[in-house]
Amino acid sequence: MTGETSPLEARRAALPSSYRLFYENPVVVDHTEGVWIHDATGTPLLDVYNNVPVVGHSNAHVADRVAAQLRTANTHTRYVYPSVAEYASRLESLFPAELNKTIFTCSGSEAVDLALQVARFTTGHEGVIATSHAYHGTTAATHAVSPSLSRRFLDDRIALVDVPEDALAAGDAGEEFGRRVREAIATLEARGVGFAALIMDQVLTSDGVFTDPVGFMAPVREAVRASGGVFIADEVQSGFGRTGTRMWGFDRHGIVPDLVILGKPMGNGLPIAALVGTAELLNTYGDTFRYFNTFGGNPVCIAAADAVLDEIERLDILANVVTTGALLRQGLADTLTAHGLDAHVRGTGLIAGGDLSASRETPAESKKLVDAIVNGLRNRGVLISSTGPRGTVLKVRPPLVFKPEHAERVLSALDDTLTQLAP
């Protein structure tokens, strides 16, 4: 209709430039279901990117639980609402016995911010270690440990460590990673800020997706323990069964952290996150500081989170993740190789990174190829993204209800895309 404003025009008019869009041909959403996003033209797009709808977009059980609770009560945690403690106990039963206290927040950024407060207060030190292309949040404190966003808030209290990519590829990264962390601890101590904590995504998503060899986090954990610091496991990417073999990424590596960050998948799209930790750390902090989050742990979001656990059990999610993930990763490796690309597919469960760094002469050319693949897939109804310090890794991270038939569709679209891109 003449003079009608398009959704993209309306967005640009109302929202600032900080709001970014995926794809050269942006997705305008009409509705979602399971692993599908239907755009405004009615075209179904296969979601192979979003880890938020962990048990599927518009999950009926989650929606019913949320609607029922919203019609009943939605207060805050200064009133006693039994479902909040009941859910906390259920969640904690999925963790090692030492991790038996939970603080609810609305976002992973808030949970990370709180974890940094806890670590700095309980250790009496300020220094924090993160990986060199990590993402952990968008508050000022969490931005400082998120160099993938920028290094604007980086100061002497932060030390960054490079992921030992070559050692990981050789299957012998643990000791080298531990050595780098010990060097970073010494750097912080030399600066006079001491060592408070290390925070690490348990699948190193923004650094390029590194999951193996299993156990490579153990020397890192030991280095933190030996120096009296707090090990913060960020499970926003790896948690709630993403790795398939375990509920949590840290558990796959055979370690027990001091604090754990939960976020995006926890409520299947509703704003709930959490900091799970030891009673010693969280009570020591809580006895001195009041922490209150108006919407953190509200009964409606708790209902969503509880429903997510219901669905993970009912659908036997972890078994599906193992089976479908193996098919998808092998298919990605085979398809990329069949088209003559020097590709390295990493991952576990339903998190995969297709590293094309060596597929072209320069990182810039490899990034151009990755961008072309991402956009080519989007135009064929498949949504993925990219990651890594140079943007040269295909990021594949679908909802956990993703099935083998969906994997086949991805691989067919990838084959078509690469055929079109061939010189």
N, C-alpha and C positions, 0 to 999 in steps of 0.2 A: 504494500500500500504506500502511495506517494507520501513522503514526509515522515514516515514512521522511523523511529530510532532503532537501530539494530542492538542486540544485547551487547555486542562488543563496544559499540559507540557509547551506550549508556554506562558501561563499566568504566571506560576511559574518562567519561565526564564526571563520574562520581568518586572514583578511587584514585589515589596517588600512584606515582610511578613505582613505588616499592612493590606493588602487586604485579607479579610476573605471570606469564602464561607459558604452558608447554606447547610445543609444535608450531611449525609454520602455518598450519591450518588448525587453529585452536578448537578445542572441543566445547560445544555449547550443550549442556546436559539437559535432557528432558526427564528421564527417570533411570533408575538402576535396579538390577536384580541379580543376585548371585555373583558371577564373575563378569557381568555385562553392564556397560554404561550405554544407554540409548541416547543418541544425540537429538537435537531439535528437529532433524529431518526424519527421525524414526530409525536411523541406521544403528544397528547394534555394534558396539566396539568392545573387543575382548580386553579386559583389564588385566594386564600382566605387570602392573607397576605398584598398585596401592596396597600397602600393608595395614591400612586402617581397618577396612571391612574384613577382619581376619576370618570370620565365619560367613562371609558373603554379604554383598550389598543388600540393604533393605531386608535383612534377615527377619522372618516373620516372628520367631520366638522372641528375639530381642525387642522388636517393635511392640509386641503384645505386653511384655513385661514392663516396658517403659510407659506405655499408655495407661496400664492399670495402676502403676505407682503414681503417675502424674495426677490421676483422678482421686488418689487417696490422700497423699501428703507429700510435700517437698520442702523440707526445712533445712537447717544446718546442724553441724555437729556439736553445738552447745546445748542442744536438746538431745535426749536419749531416744534414738530410733533403733530398735533392735537389729534391723537388717544390716546396719553398718558394721557392727562388731561381728555379726554372723558371717558376713562376706569376708571380713579381714581374717577371721579364723580359717575359713575355707581356703583363702589364698595362701596364707602362711603354711598350711598343711602341704603345699606343693613345693616348699623350700626346705633346705637343710634346717635342722632343729635350732641352730644358732640364730637364724634369721626369723625372729618371732614377734616383731613389732612393725606396724605399718602406719604411715602418715599419708593421707590422701590429699592430692592437689588436683588442679584442673588441666594441667599440661605437663609434658615432659620437661619443658624449660623450667617451670616452677619446681619440679622435683629435683632437677640438677642443681638449681640455685640453692635449694634447701640443703642438699647433700654437701655442697661446698661450705655452707655455713656450719653444718655439723662437724665436718672434718677440721675446719680451721679452729673452731672453738675447742673441740675435745683434744686436739694435739697441741694447741697453743702456737701453731705455725701457720704460715700463709701460702707457702709454695705448692703449686699444683702442676702435675704433668699430664699432658694429652698428646695424642699423635698429631703429626704435622699437617694432616688434612682432615681432621676430625670435624664432626658436627654434633653439638650437644645442646643447642638452644639459642634463644634470641634475646634474653635479658642481657644487661650489661655484663653481669658476672659470667653467664653461660656463653655469651659471644666471645669472651676472652679465651675460652677453651674450645672455640669453634673456628679454627683458622680457615676452614673451607668457605666461610662467609667472608671474612676479611681478617686482617691483623690489626685493625683499628684499636681494639681494646687490649692488645697484648702489652704486658708490662713485665717488670722484673720478677713478679710473683709467679709467672707462667714459664715453664720449660717444655719445649716440644721435642718429640722423638720421631724419627723417621721409621716407618715400618720396614723391617729388613726383607725386602722383596726377594732378593736373590737367594738368601738363606731359606726363606719360606719355600721357594720353588725347588730348592734342593732337599727339602724335607728336614732341615736341621736349623730351624729358626729360633727355637726356644732360648738357648743360651745366649745367642747374639742379641735377642730382644731384651733379655734380662740385663746384659752388659750395658746396653744403651740406656736402660732405665736407671741403673746404678750411676752412670755418668751424669744423667739429668738430675738425680738426687744430689750428687756432689756439687753440681752447678748451682742449684738453689741454695744449698747450705753456704757456698762461697759468697753468694750475693747477700747473705744475712737474713734471708726470709724463712729459712728452714723448709722442711718437707712436711706438708699436711696430707696430700692425697694424690693418687693417680686415678684418672677416669678413662675408661676405655670401652668402646662399642665392641661387643663380643664377637661380631663378624666383620668389624673394620670396614663398614659399608662405604663411607665417604672416602676412605683411603684407597678404595678399589676392590673391595670384597676379598677378604683373606680369612679362610676358615680352617686350613690344614697346614701342617699335620696336627691331628688331634693332640691336645696337651701342650701346645706351644705357649699358652698363657701361664703355665705353672711356674716357670722361672721368673716371669714378671711378677706374679703374685708373691713369690718368695722374696724378691728384692724389696717389694713394698713392706712386707711383714718385718723383714730384718731391720728396716730403717724406721720402724715405728709409725709408718703412715697408714692411711685409710685407703683400701682398694675399693673403688666405686665401679661396679659393673653396670654399664648402660645397656639395658635389655629392650630398649624401644624397638630396635630392628630385629633382634634375635629371639625375643621372648614369645611366650604363648604358643610354643610348638613349631616355630619357623624352621628350626634346624632338623626337625623330624625325630631324631633319636632321643631327644630330651626336651623337656618343657622350656629350659633356659639354656642360653648359650654357654654360660659359665660352667654349668653342670657337665656339658659335653667335654669340656677341657679338664674336668676332674678337680676343680678348685671351688673354694667357698669364699666369696667376697665379704667385705664388711658392710657395704651398703649396695642396694640394687635399685636402679631406676626403671620404672615401668611407665609406658605412655601410650602412644597412638592406638595399638590394637586392643587395649584393655576394655574399652567400651564400644567397640565396633562402630565408631563414628561419633559417639557422645564424648564430651570433654571430661574425661577422668584419667588421672595418672596417679602414681604413688611412689613413695620412697619406702622400701622395705629394708630393715636392718636389725642389728643386735639390740637387745634391751639396754645393754650397757651404753652404747653410743647414743641412742635416741632418748633414753631417759636422762642421761647426763646433760644433754642439750636441753631437753624439755623441762627439767627442774629449774633451769636458769632463765630460759627464754620462752615467752608465750608465742606459740605459732597457731594462728587461726586463719583459715581460708574460707571465706563465706560460702563458696560453692563447692569447695573440695570435699568429696565424699557425701554429696547430697543424696538422698534416697533414690531419686530418679536415675542418676548416673550409676549408683550402686546396683540398682536393678538391672541395668544394661550390662554391667560388668559380670554380675552373677549369671546372667543369661548366656554370656559368652562362654563361661566355664561349662555351663550345661551343654552347649552345642559342641564344644571341643570333645566332651566325653561321648555324647550321643552319636556324633558323626565319626568317631574314631579318627579324629583329625591327624594325629601323629602318624598313624599307619599310612594314610593317604599321602601325607607330605613325603614320606620316605619313598614310596613307590613312584608317585608322579614326578617328584623332584629328580630322581635318578634318570627317568626317561627324558625329561626336559633337558637336563645338563648334557647327557650323551648326545641327544639330538642337536643341540646347539653346537657342540664341538664338531660333530660329523658334518653338519651343514656348512659351517664356516670354513672348515678344511676343504670340503668338496669344491668350494669356490676359490681355492688357491690362497686363502688368507692365512697368515701366520697368527693363529689365534690360540689363546690360553683361557679355557673356561674353568673358573674356580667356583666353589660354593658347596653347600650342603643343604639337604631338604629343599625348600622352595625359596632359596636365596641364591642367585647366581650372578657372576660377573664374567662377561665375555671380553677379555682383554685383547684389544687390537693394536696395542702400542707399537708392536713390531711389524705391523702389516703394511706400513708405508715408510718412506724415507725419513720423515720428520714427525714429531708429535703433532704439529699443526695439521699436517696432511692426514694423520691417523684420526684426529678429532673431527676433521671434515668428513671422513668416511663414516665415523660413528654417528654424527649428526644426520647424515644422509640416510643411514639405515633406520634410525629412530623415526625420522619423518616419512620414509618410505613405508615402514610398517604401519604408522598411523593412517596413511592413506589407503592401506589395505585392511583397516579395521582392527589393528592390534596396537595396544598402548604399552610401550616400555619407556625407559629413560636411559641416562648415562651417568657415570660417576667416575671417581678417581681424580688425582691431582691435575691431570691434563685433559680430563673429559674424554678419555680414550677407552673407557670400559662400558660395555652395554650392561645396564642394570635391569635385572629380571627378578621381580618380587611380587608375585600375584597373591590374591586372597588364598587362604589355605583350603578352600573348597574347590580349587582348581584340579581338574581331572585329566587323565591321559588324552581324552579326545580334544581337550582344549590345547594341550601341548602340541598335538599333531597340527592343529590349525596355526599355531605360532610358527612352527617349523616350515609349513607350506608357504606362509606369507613371507618368511625370511628368505626362503629359496627364490621366490618370485622377485623379491626386492633386490637381492644380490645379482640375480640374472639381469635385471634392468640396469643396475649400476655398473655392470662389467664394462671395461673399456672396449 
